[in-house]
Amino acid sequence: MDHEIIDGHAGTASEAFKSINRLREALMTLPFFGGGKAIWWQGCSFLGDDRTASAESVVQACAELGGELSKFPWGNVRLVISAGKADKRRSFFKALTKAGVVEEFTAWADDPRWADRAGHAAEVGLKARGKEIAHDALSALTASIGPNPRQLESEVEKLSLFVGDRTRIQIDDVEAIVTRNKQARAFALGEAFGERNLPKLLRRLDEEMWEMQFDKAKTEFGLLALLIMKVRGMLIISELLRLKYLRPDTTPQNCSAQVQRIPPEKLPEDKRYNPIGFHPYVVAKTVEHCRNYTQPELVRAMEVLLRCNRKLVGSQLETKLVLQQALVEIAGGVKLKGSSRASSARG
């Protein structure tokens, strides 16, 4: 059987037309000596909803191709189409479902329950190596790696070698050896904020400011936005604790069940702050962090960060100093009197 690969990547409508035409030619060109033919339309990038895919001319061209594929005399010809994303509303996708078989492989990053998949994959990998892992260590492992199967597999192997003859992996092992991805490293600042550990918080700020010299994507406004997201998240979790939708003793293991029982109208529509989309470890840690701040302190923290934003825009002060002042005022200031800690207020 002959094989032919057609490049489906296209950055413009013109490139999309060329790819479609090459596919047509491949379908109509049979092998010289008979037999079958397999064609792979590889990495088709204009079946989703980006700018190129949404161009009217491309949509029309794909619709026409779909009609042709529906009527094509397949015989010994086989066509495989791979695409990162496909708009199921388009006539092309509907034509494919009728003419052949469509299989969807959801990436971890697109799956709201990716943490469960990652945890299962880690446990399977460790079991194959004769190891088991504590629940809190498993949650910390998946939170550090994120929805990245390859990196997770690598870290599982590294953990297994690190513990040597020991069969059980603890959270100290994860913290000692696991490489945190870029996103997880960025959240280290928020973690120190939640712990209300001022020396650690200022060290994390120094580390982030140092990395800004080499990573142009990082800015002081990005760090400020991260802190604002942290405070907003803590305010939401704090309110859910007050309403008793979450328990003060929430753990990564019992977190998901509690969150799923929360009425949707009680949760924010913005996915960035909706606990349903959070990793269970993150929710449990935020519950823990809420013990370190009262709700009035968190509201005041938002006010301090707003003033910090104004200073960053209009002040001549060094940006690092502005951020340091804000953090000292929030995490190191005098605690509000007459307000019990979040945990005791919910007891």
C-alpha positions in Angstrom: 0.0 0.0 0.0 1.3 3.4 -1.0 1.6 6.1 1.7 1.5 9.9 1.3 1.6 12.7 3.9 0.0 16.1 3.2 1.1 19.0 5.5 -2.1 20.5 6.9 -0.5 23.5 8.7 -1.6 26.8 7.3 -1.0 30.3 8.6 -3.0 32.1 6.0 -6.1 31.4 3.8 -3.8 31.0 0.8 -1.8 28.3 2.5 -5.0 26.5 3.5 -6.2 26.4 -0.1 -2.9 25.0 -1.2 -3.1 22.2 1.4 -6.7 21.4 0.4 -5.7 21.2 -3.2 -2.8 18.9 -2.4 -5.2 16.6 -0.6 -7.5 16.6 -3.6 -4.6 15.6 -5.9 -3.5 12.9 -3.5 -7.0 11.4 -3.4 -7.3 11.4 -7.2 -3.8 10.0 -7.8 -3.9 6.2 -7.5 -0.7 4.0 -7.3 0.9 3.1 -10.7 0.8 -0.6 -10.0 -2.6 -0.7 -8.4 -3.2 -1.7 -4.8 -4.3 0.6 -2.0 -3.3 4.0 -0.8 -3.1 5.6 2.6 -3.1 9.4 2.9 -2.4 11.3 6.1 -3.5 15.0 6.2 -1.2 15.8 9.0 -1.6 18.6 11.6 -4.5 20.4 9.9 -4.5 23.8 11.6 -7.5 25.5 10.0 -10.4 23.3 11.2 -10.9 25.2 14.5 -11.9 28.8 15.3 -8.8 30.8 14.8 -8.4 33.7 12.4 -7.4 31.5 9.4 -10.1 28.9 10.1 -12.8 31.5 10.5 -12.1 33.2 7.2 -15.2 32.9 5.1 -13.3 31.6 2.1 -11.6 28.9 4.2 -14.9 27.8 5.7 -16.5 27.6 2.3 -13.5 25.6 0.9 -13.7 23.1 3.8 -17.4 22.8 3.3 -16.9 21.9 -0.4 -14.2 19.4 0.5 -16.5 17.8 3.1 -19.1 17.3 0.4 -16.5 15.7 -1.9 -15.3 13.4 0.8 -18.9 12.3 1.5 -19.3 11.2 -2.1 -15.8 9.9 -2.7 -15.5 6.2 -3.8 -13.1 5.1 -1.1 -12.4 1.5 -2.3 -8.8 0.8 -1.3 -8.1 4.5 -0.4 -7.8 5.4 3.3 -7.6 9.0 4.6 -6.4 10.0 8.1 -6.9 13.6 9.2 -5.2 14.8 12.4 -5.9 18.2 13.9 -5.3 20.0 17.1 -8.8 21.5 17.2 -11.9 21.1 15.1 -15.1 23.2 15.2 -17.9 20.6 15.6 -20.4 23.1 14.3 -18.9 23.3 10.8 -20.3 21.3 7.9 -16.9 19.8 7.3 -16.8 18.2 10.7 -20.4 16.9 10.3 -19.5 15.4 6.9 -16.5 13.6 8.4 -18.7 12.0 11.1 -21.0 10.6 8.4 -18.2 9.6 5.9 -15.9 8.0 8.5 -14.9 7.6 12.1 -14.0 10.6 14.3 -12.0 10.0 17.4 -11.3 12.7 20.0 -8.3 12.6 22.2 -8.7 15.3 24.9 -5.5 16.8 26.1 -5.0 17.1 29.8 -4.8 20.9 29.5 -8.3 20.9 28.0 -9.8 18.5 30.6 -11.3 20.2 33.7 -10.6 16.9 35.5 -7.0 16.7 34.4 -5.8 16.5 38.0 -7.5 13.1 38.4 -6.0 11.8 35.2 -2.6 13.0 36.2 -2.9 11.5 39.7 -3.9 8.1 38.2 -1.1 8.2 35.7 1.4 9.0 38.5 0.1 6.2 40.7 0.3 3.7 37.8 3.8 4.7 37.0 5.0 4.5 40.6 3.3 1.1 41.1 5.1 -0.3 38.1 8.3 0.7 39.8 7.3 -0.9 43.1 6.5 2.4 44.8 3.4 4.0 46.5 2.8 7.7 47.3 1.1 9.5 50.1 -2.1 11.4 49.2 -0.6 14.8 50.0 2.6 14.0 48.1 0.5 12.9 45.1 -1.4 16.2 45.2 1.8 18.2 45.5 3.3 16.3 42.6 0.5 16.9 40.2 0.2 20.5 41.2 3.9 21.1 40.6 3.9 19.5 37.1 0.5 20.6 35.8 -1.2 19.0 32.8 2.0 17.7 31.3 2.1 13.9 30.8 5.7 13.7 29.6 7.1 15.8 32.4 5.0 13.8 34.9 6.5 10.6 33.7 10.0 11.9 34.0 9.4 13.2 37.5 7.8 9.8 38.5 11.0 8.1 37.4 13.2 10.6 39.2 11.2 10.3 42.4 11.5 6.5 42.3 15.3 6.7 42.0 15.5 9.4 44.7 13.8 7.4 47.4 16.0 4.3 46.7 14.9 1.2 48.6 12.0 3.0 50.3 8.6 2.0 48.9 6.6 4.9 50.1 7.0 8.4 48.8 6.2 11.3 51.1 5.6 15.0 50.5 9.1 15.9 51.7 10.5 13.8 48.8 8.3 15.7 46.3 9.4 19.1 47.6 13.1 18.0 47.6 13.4 16.6 44.1 10.5 17.4 41.8 11.1 20.2 39.3 8.3 22.7 39.4 7.0 24.0 36.0 7.1 27.6 35.2 3.5 28.2 36.3 4.1 26.4 39.5 7.2 28.5 40.2 5.2 31.6 39.7 2.7 30.5 42.2 5.4 30.2 44.8 5.0 34.0 45.4 1.3 33.5 46.1 2.0 30.5 48.3 4.3 32.6 50.5 1.7 35.3 50.6 -0.9 32.8 51.8 1.4 31.5 54.5 1.8 35.1 55.7 5.5 34.4 56.0 7.0 37.9 55.4 10.7 36.9 55.1 9.9 34.1 52.7 7.5 36.3 50.8 10.2 39.0 50.3 12.7 36.3 49.2 10.2 35.0 46.6 9.7 38.6 45.4 13.5 39.0 45.0 13.6 35.7 43.0 10.8 36.8 40.7 12.4 40.3 40.2 15.8 38.6 39.4 14.1 36.3 36.8 12.6 39.4 35.1 16.0 40.3 33.9 16.1 37.2 31.7 12.5 36.6 31.0 11.0 39.5 29.1 7.5 38.1 29.4 7.7 38.8 33.2 6.8 42.3 34.4 6.1 43.9 37.7 2.5 44.3 36.6 2.4 40.5 36.0 3.6 39.9 39.6 1.0 42.4 40.9 -1.7 40.6 38.9 -0.7 37.3 40.4 -1.0 38.7 43.9 -4.4 40.2 43.1 -5.6 36.8 41.8 -4.3 35.2 45.0 -6.2 37.6 47.2 -9.4 37.3 45.2 -9.1 33.5 45.3 -8.7 33.6 49.1 -11.7 36.0 49.4 -13.9 33.5 47.5 -12.7 30.5 49.5 -13.1 32.5 52.7 -16.7 33.2 51.9 -17.4 29.6 51.0 -16.0 28.6 54.3 -18.2 31.2 56.1 -21.2 29.8 54.3 -20.1 26.3 55.3 -19.9 25.0 51.7 -16.3 24.1 52.5 -15.0 22.7 55.7 -12.0 24.2 57.6 -10.4 20.7 57.5 -10.6 20.4 53.7 -7.9 18.2 52.2 -7.0 17.4 48.5 -8.8 14.1 49.0 -12.2 15.4 50.1 -12.0 18.7 48.3 -13.6 17.7 44.9 -16.7 16.3 46.5 -17.3 19.5 48.5 -16.7 21.8 45.6 -19.1 19.8 43.3 -21.9 20.3 45.9 -21.7 24.1 45.8 -24.7 25.6 44.0 -23.5 27.1 40.7 -25.0 30.5 41.5 -22.7 30.8 44.5 -19.6 30.5 42.3 -18.1 33.2 40.1 -18.6 32.9 36.3 -15.0 33.9 35.6 -13.1 30.5 35.4 -9.9 32.1 36.8 -11.7 32.3 40.2 -14.1 29.4 40.0 -12.9 26.7 42.5 -14.5 24.0 40.2 -11.6 24.5 37.8 -8.9 24.6 40.5 -6.6 21.7 41.3 -7.8 20.1 44.6 -4.4 20.7 46.1 -4.7 24.4 45.4 -8.2 24.6 47.0 -7.0 22.8 50.1 -3.9 25.0 50.4 -6.1 28.1 50.0 -8.4 26.9 52.8 -5.2 26.5 54.9 -4.1 30.0 53.9 -7.4 31.6 54.9 -6.6 30.8 58.5 -3.8 33.4 58.3 -6.1 36.3 57.3 -9.4 37.7 58.3 -11.9 38.7 55.6 -11.4 42.4 56.5 -7.7 42.0 56.1 -8.2 40.4 52.7 -10.4 43.3 51.6 -7.8 45.7 52.9 -5.2 43.8 50.9 -7.1 44.5 47.7 -7.0 48.2 48.5 -3.3 48.1 49.2 -2.7 46.3 45.9 -4.8 48.9 44.1 -2.7 51.7 45.5 0.4 49.7 44.6 -0.8 49.6 41.0 -1.3 53.3 40.9 2.2 53.9 42.3 3.7 51.5 39.7 2.1 53.6 36.9 2.6 57.1 38.2 5.4 57.0 40.8 9.1 57.5 40.2 9.9 55.0 43.0 11.8 51.8 42.1 9.2 49.1 41.2 10.8 46.5 43.6 10.5 49.0 46.5 6.8 49.7 45.7 6.0 46.0 45.7 8.0 45.4 48.9 6.1 48.2 50.7 2.8 46.7 49.7 3.7 43.2 50.8 5.0 44.5 54.2 1.8 46.5 54.7 -0.3 43.4 54.0 1.5 40.5 55.5 3.6 42.2 58.1 1.2 44.9 59.3 -0.7 45.0 62.6 -3.6 42.5 62.5 -7.1 44.0 62.7 -8.5 44.0 66.2 -12.0 42.7 66.8 -11.8 40.2 64.0 -11.2 36.5 64.6 -9.1 34.5 62.2 -11.0 33.0 59.3 -10.8 29.5 60.7 -12.2 30.3 64.1 -14.9 32.5 62.6 -16.3 29.5 60.9 -15.9 27.0 63.7 
